Amino acid sequence: GQQVMQIPQYQHVQEGEDFTTYCNSSTTLSNIQWYKQRPGGHPVFLIQLVKSGEVKKQKRLTFQFGEAKKNSSLHITATQTTDVGTYFCAVISNFGNEKLTFGTGTRLTIIP
Amino acid sequence: EPEVTQTPSHQVTQMGQEVILRCVPISNHLYFYWYRQILGQKVEFLVSFYNNEISEKSEIFDDQFSVERPDGSNFTLKIRSTKLEDSAMYFCASSDGRRQPQHFGDGTRLSIL
């Protein structure tokens, strides 16, 4: 089955520092989605990237899709305590179905 | 904003018993999913459902699992004879089209004793 790896697994940052998580696939992706899961919560959709080299911004969050469409990154500038949670990338199968394969996730904790 | 609702929030069941987890997807959505998440691990796909039939299922979704859309609003996951390893958080999700964002419910925490 499709494997999607994320690094790092955990990240502890001082409030105000930046944070980046990376998502890698061995196969070319048709698109990639990013979700955030707060502690004890459910995944919440953040964004979808479709085009090679695409960059999208949401306030302090910057999402990038690699040129080869095999990797993606999420960068948070000047983290706040509300950014705490686990960030998952997720990919949709290339074969027409709607199954989401989630990455291994990066758990972000903020030191106030 | 419309949301996916799941009941119950927590289910405790003896091993070997049947459980039914219930979900009400967002009303105009056409694609429905079940995922599970073992504590501290990633979210794993179980099954997708479209046009009143299963469109895809994972290796986890064996003969003990079934899904149903008994009426126009509910979407259920049944586990016929639960095992200890079925203990997990089960999330229902729905989307309004292909390759669209999936909206997740708050989940049902299933504990098998």
Interface residues (C-beta under 8 A of the other chain):
Chain A: S30 N31 Q33 Q37 G41 H42 P43 V44 F45 Q48 F88 A90 I92 S93 N97 E98 K99 L100 T101 F102 G103 T104 G105
Chain B: Y31 Y33 Y35 K42 V43 E44 F45 S48 Y50 S55 E56 S58 F91 S95 R98 R99 P101 Q102 H103 F104 G105 D106 G107
